[in-house]
Amino acid sequence: MRKLALLFIIFFSANLFGQSYHTINIDGTNDFNTLNERMLTTSATQSYAYVTFDAQNLYIGYSGWTPNGPLTDDNRLIHIYIDTDPKQVPTQGSGTTDGDGSNYRWDPVLPFSANYHYIFRTVDNNERRRTFNGTGWQDAVFETQNWKGNGFWELRLKLSDLGNPKQVNVVGYIEENWSESNAHISSGFPTGLFSNTTSQGSINFNNTFLNLYLVPEIYPNAAFHLANYQWQIQMKASVNSLVDTAYAGMAKNATDGWDAGVDLPKTPPPPSNYIQVFFPHESWLSALGPNYKRDLRALKSLDSTTSSWDFTINTDKTNSDVTISLNNFDFVPSNYNIKIKDLTADSTHNVRTLGNYVFNTGANGTTRLLRLIVGVTLASQNLQPSFTSYNFGTLKTDKDSTVNLTITNTGDSVLTISDINITNGFFSFTGDTAKTLATNETHVLSVKFAPRAAGVFNGNIAILSNDPDSPTFNIPLSGTGQVLVPVIISSTNSLNFGSVKLTKDSTLTFKVYNQGDTALVVSNITSGNNVFSVTSATSFVVNVNDSASVSVKFTPAAVTNYSADLTIVNNSPNSPNYVIPMLGNGVALIADLTLSSYSLAFGDVTVISDSSLSVYVRNTGETILSVANIVSDNVAFTVIGSTSFNVAVGDSAQTTIKFAPSAASSYNGIVRFISNDTDTAQLTVSGTGIYAELTKTVTSGWNLFSVPLVPQDNSASAVIGDDIASFFLYGYNASGYYNASTVNAGFGYWLGLETSANIDVSGSSSADTTVLALNSGWNILASPFYKNYLKSAVWFKRNSVTVTPAAAADSAWIQNVYYAYDKSTASYSSSDTLKTWNGYWFSALKDSVDILFIKNSAVIESEKSGLLFAAADINNWAVNIKAVQSNSIDEMLFFGASINATDGFDAKYDYAKPPVSPAPSAIQSYFERNDWNSLFTKYSTDIKAKFESPAQGKMWSFKYTSKTAGQVSLSWQNILTQIPEAIRNTYSFTLTGDAVPTPVNMLSATAIAFEAQANAVYSFFINANVTGVEDNLLGELTFRLDQNYPNPFNPSTVIKYSVAENGPASIKIFDVLGNEVATLVSGYHNAGVYTVNFDATGLTSGVYFYKLTAGKQSSTKKLMLTK
C-alpha cells in the first residue's frame, strides 16, 4: 500500500487569534488551512480531517487513505455526527447518544447527545441526511454541498438549516463498507475517538469530541476544543460608526488565569478615531498584554454566587453616547443575572431586563471603568409575616376570635427569632417565642382576641430576630368589644299578595327570628292601610335563636294596586321599627274559556280534499269572554269562519276547523284560542293525509296531457301503462321532443292513444309553492294542482328577482301566452286559465327563468282576453287571419301595429308560434323570421311600429303549410272592426302570394280559398300602401320592379314587383361578377302585383343584383347584404 508523506499535525494550543471566519470553496481544491484547521484522526497520519466555519456554514473535509486504499475509493461511508445544543454534561440535550448505525456495519454509542447525522457514500456519491425527532432517527432535509476525488473529500453544511447553532459538538469517521474481515472503521476525529478495528457491530466511542463556539478568531484544531463546553458573552461597544468587541465567559478547558491562545491580547489602539473594549490584566504573563479581548474562566456553577470581569472602554470621541450591548449569551444559564456595573458612575444595570447600557463620554473623551457581573447573588435572612396588621372586628363580650400568624424566612440565610411578645390583656398568642428558620421555613403563632368589655382595643405583637432590615418587627392588632343585644330578621323581605278578586281575600304568613344574644320583645305590629290586617298576635317575645309566626290578610276594596308598610315595633337597637313592604292587586271578575272537546281527530283525508270538524267554545267565567284570535301551528289545520267573537257568561259559540293535507303523511297540531281568559286554551288536532285517486278519460288521438298531482309512482308505465298497453308519450325540452319515461306535475306532454282510455293516478298534492325551471324557448307547462289555475296568479323568478307575469314580459324574460290545444280542430288557442289534466305551450326568451305556482295565490293582475289588444285604436290594432282546412283550424295569426312596437322583433308583441301538433291533419300558418330571435323562426304575430302620416306603407309576409292536401280557406272576417277607421281611410291592404292569382283588396274581400298540397309551403304578402298608390296598382297594371325592403338587410328582404300581362316571369339574383346565385321565382304569372321573400342565409356579405324578366321586358336593381 502506498504511503502518503503527510505532516504530523496534532491539536494546537499555541495560539487562537489571527484567524477570523474562513469560507471554503467546495471545488476539489483543498482550501483548508493545514496549520489551524487540519487534525489527526484515529488513523494517525494515514488520513487527516479538516474542520472550519464561517458565519453561514460549517465545513468538514477528509484527505488520505483508509486501511484498504484511498478514502474516496468505492464502498466507503463517511459519517458526521453533530450536537447543535451542547450541554455541560455532553450526553444530555435534545438529541441522543445512540448512533444511527442500525443500517450500517458499525453502530456507535456517541460521546454526546447528537441531533444530526450526515452520511456520504463514495460508490455513487449518494448523500443521506438524518435528524433525531425525539424518539428516533429519521430522514431530514438540510442543504449540503460536497466534492470527492483523488483521496480528498470536502463538505459544506448550511448552519441555518441546523437551527443556526452558536456552539456545536462534532465527531466523524469512515467505514469500509464491505462484509469481509479486512473492512475497517477508521479515520475518526478527533484522534482518540476510538481504535481502528475490523470488528463490526456495536462500538463505544471514547469521551472525546470537537467542541466549537462559532465565533471568529479561533483555531478549530486547538486542543482547547477537545471535549470542551463553554459559554461566552460578546460585549460590543459602539460610538457613532465605530465598533469594537470583546468576549467574556467560562469554559471547561479554561483556567481562572491566563490561558495562552485562549485569552487573546488586545491590539494597541490607532492614533485617533477609535473605540476599544478590553479586559485589563497586569499580572498575566503574556508579552502582548496587559489588555485582552477575550477572558475565559474555568467553568463553575454560579447558582449561588457571582463571577466578575473588570473591563475598560477607551475612546477619543467626546460628548458622544457609547452603547454597550451584550450578545450571544444563549448558553449562559437562564437563572444567572447578567449585569454591568459602571465603576465610574457607581451604578448597576441589569442587561437581561433593561437591555443595552449607554453612557456619555463627556467633553474630553473617556476611559470608562466597568464590571461585568454574572451569577446569582444570595439574599440575607428576611422575616416575612402572613399579615402586617390585623383587625378582629366586633365581638360580643362573651366571645373570642383566633387567627394564625405565619412567619416565613424568605431570605437565603438562617433567620433566628430571639423573642416574641404581645401587649393588651385582651390579646394573646400560643407558640414558641424563640425559633430558628432556614430558607422558606415557617413558624405559626395562634393569636386570640377575647374582649371582656365593650369598647375599641389595640395591641401589638413584637418579633425580635436577626433580620438586618427589621430586627424588631411590630404587627399592630385591633378589635372591638360589644354588649349583648337582640337582632331581628324575618323570613321574607316583602309580602306580595298578587291579584285577588274583589270578593275574595288572601293571607300570607312569615316568621320573625331573633339572631341576637338576648330576648327579642315585639310590642306592636301595625299596617299602613286597612286592606292589610294582622290576624295573629301583635305582641310577643322571641328567645335567642327562636322564631314566631305572623299572619297578614289582604282584602282588596277596589280594582287597583295597593302598597303599604308592615311595621314591627321591637327592642332591637339596630331595627326598633322593622319594616316589611306589602303589595297587592285588586282585580275584577274574569272570563273562563272551556272547550267542548280538547282534541279533534280527522282520520284519513285525501291530499286533494279536506275535512271539517267543530268544537264549542264555552264561557264558564264571571264576565263576557272575548276571543281575539284562533291560531294554528300547522298550516294543514285552518279555522273556517271568524277567529274573533264574544261569548256571554254561560253561553257557547261554534268554531269549525278544516284539515287539508298536502302529502300522504300523519299531521299533528295545536290550535290556540287567544282571549281575555288569563289561560290560553289549546285544542289538539290530528289527521292523516292519504294518496288521492283520480281518473281522467282521455280520448283517442293526440292530447296535450298533464297530471294534477304528484304521482306516487311517476313512471309512465305506472301512470298510463297500467291503464292502456299501447300509448305514445312525448315531452319537450331545449333539444326538442323526447320519449318521456316519467310524468311530473306541472309539466305537459303529448299523449297519443289509438283508443280512448280511463287513466287513473294515485298521488299527493304538489308543494304549496311549486317552482319549475324553464328552458329558453318552448316549454309544455300545466297546473301542478288539482284546480284550474289563472295565468295571472303565476310568478316568475330570475337571478333572485321575483316578478309578476306582466313585469316578466316587459323585461323580455317570457311571452305571457299559454297555447291550449283543441284536438277536434287540431289547432291552438290562447288560454287565460290552466285547466287540470291539460298541457300548454309556453315560451321563455331568457335562460335561468323559473315559474312559480303558489297553491293559494291571489290574482296579481287583471286578466286580458286574447293575444293582443282588447280594442282597436289608432295606436294599437291587430287583425286575425283564420286558416281552415277540413276540420283543422289555425286562428293564431295576427298582423298589426302598435305605438310601442318596432318594425323588428318585439318580445312583448311578436309571439312565437308553438310547434305544430303531431295530429296527422295539423295545419299551421305563421310569420317566418330567421333574424328576430335565435330561439324561434315561426311567429303567431307580427306587430309593427305605428303608422305615421304621411308615410310609406308596410308589408307583412306569412306562410301556410298542412300535413294533408285539401282546400284551404284564409279569412279575416273582422278586419273592418280590427283596423281603426283612420287607418282604413288612409291605407289599402292588399293580399298577394303563391295561391293568390290576382291581388286581393282585403278591406272588401274577407277570404280566399285555394287547393293545398300536402307538406307544401305557401307564401303570402300583405301590403299596406297609401290609398292612391295601391288603387293605381290594382287599376292600371304596369311592368315594374320596386326597391327591396329593407335594404341593406340581414339575412332576408322582400322584393315587390308587377307584370302588366299574363305570361312567364322570373326574378334572379347575381353577384358583382355576373354569376347567378339564386332564382327567386320562375313561371307563369297572371297580370298583377307580387312580392317575394329573398333569404340570403347562405351567402356572404356584399353587393348583389336582382333582375325581373317578363316577356321582352326586364329591370335590374341593386341590393346589399350585411352580416
Sequence and secondary structure as in RCSB ss.txt:
>XXXX:A:sequence
MRKLALLFIIFFSANLFGQSYHTINIDGTNDFNTLNERMLTTSATQSYAYVTFDAQNLYIGYSGWTPNGPLTDDN
RLIHIYIDTDPKQVPTQGSGTTDGDGSNYRWDPVLPFSANYHYIFRTVDNNERRRTFNGTGWQDAVFETQNWKGN
GFWELRLKLSDLGNPKQVNVVGYIEENWSESNAHISSGFPTGLFSNTTSQGSINFNNTFLNLYLVPEIYPNAAFH
LANYQWQIQMKASVNSLVDTAYAGMAKNATDGWDAGVDLPKTPPPPSNYIQVFFPHESWLSALGPNYKRDLRALK
SLDSTTSSWDFTINTDKTNSDVTISLNNFDFVPSNYNIKIKDLTADSTHNVRTLGNYVFNTGANGTTRLLRLIVG
VTLASQNLQPSFTSYNFGTLKTDKDSTVNLTITNTGDSVLTISDINITNGFFSFTGDTAKTLATNETHVLSVKFA
PRAAGVFNGNIAILSNDPDSPTFNIPLSGTGQVLVPVIISSTNSLNFGSVKLTKDSTLTFKVYNQGDTALVVSNI
TSGNNVFSVTSATSFVVNVNDSASVSVKFTPAAVTNYSADLTIVNNSPNSPNYVIPMLGNGVALIADLTLSSYSL
AFGDVTVISDSSLSVYVRNTGETILSVANIVSDNVAFTVIGSTSFNVAVGDSAQTTIKFAPSAASSYNGIVRFIS
NDTDTAQLTVSGTGIYAELTKTVTSGWNLFSVPLVPQDNSASAVIGDDIASFFLYGYNASGYYNASTVNAGFGYW
LGLETSANIDVSGSSSADTTVLALNSGWNILASPFYKNYLKSAVWFKRNSVTVTPAAAADSAWIQNVYYAYDKST
ASYSSSDTLKTWNGYWFSALKDSVDILFIKNSAVIESEKSGLLFAAADINNWAVNIKAVQSNSIDEMLFFGASIN
ATDGFDAKYDYAKPPVSPAPSAIQSYFERNDWNSLFTKYSTDIKAKFESPAQGKMWSFKYTSKTAGQVSLSWQNI
LTQIPEAIRNTYSFTLTGDAVPTPVNMLSATAIAFEAQANAVYSFFINANVTGVEDNLLGELTFRLDQNYPNPFN
PSTVIKYSVAENGPASIKIFDVLGNEVATLVSGYHNAGVYTVNFDATGLTSGVYFYKLTAGKQSSTKKLMLTK
>XXXX:A:secstr
           B S  TT        SSS  S TTTTEEEETTEEEEEEEEEE SSEEEEEEEEEETTEETTSSS
EEEEEEEESS  SSTT SSSEEE S TTSSEEEEEEEEESEEEEEETTTTEEEEEEE SSSEEE    EEEEEET
TEEEEEEEGGGGT  SEEEEEEEEEE  SSTT  EEEEESTTS   B   EEEE  S  EEEE  SS  TTBGGG
BT  EEEEEEEEEETTEEEEEEEEEETT  SS  TTTS B     SSS EEEEEE TTS  TT SEESEEEEE  
  SSSEEEEEEEEEE   S EEEEEEE  TTS TTSEEEEEETTTTEEEEHHHH  EEEE  TT EEEEEEEEEE
       EEES S EEEEEEETT  EEEEEEEEE SSS EEEEEEEE STTEEEES S EEE TT EEEEEEEE 
  SSEEEEEEEEEEE  SS SEEEEEEEEEEE     EEES S EEEEEEETT  EEEEEEEEE SSS EEEEEE
EESSTTEEE S S EEE TT EEEEEEEE   SSSEEEEEEEEEES SS SEEEEEEEEEEE     EEES SEE
EEEEEETT  EEEEEEEEE SSS EEEEEEEESSTTEEEES S EEE TT EEEEEEEE  SSSSEEEEEEEEEE
SSSS EEEEEEEEEE EEEEEEE SEEEEE  SSEESS BHHHHTTTT S  EEEEEETTEEEE  B  TTB EE
EEESS EEEEEEEE   SEEEEEE SEEEEE  SSSS EEGGG EEEETTEEE HHHHHHTTSEEEEEEEEETTT
TEEEEESEE TTB EEEEESSSSEEEEEETT    S    SSS SS  SSEEEEE EEEETTEEE   EEEEETT
  SS  TTTS B     S TT EEEEEEEEEEETTEEEESEEEEE   SS   EEEEEEEEESS EEEEEE TTH
HHHS HHHHHHEEEEEEETTEEEEEETTT  EEEEEE TT EEEEEEEEEEHHHHHHHHHS   EE   BSSSBS
SEEEEEEEESSSEEEEEEEEETTS EEEEEEEEEE SEEEEEEEE TTS SEEEEEEEEETTEEEEEEEEE  
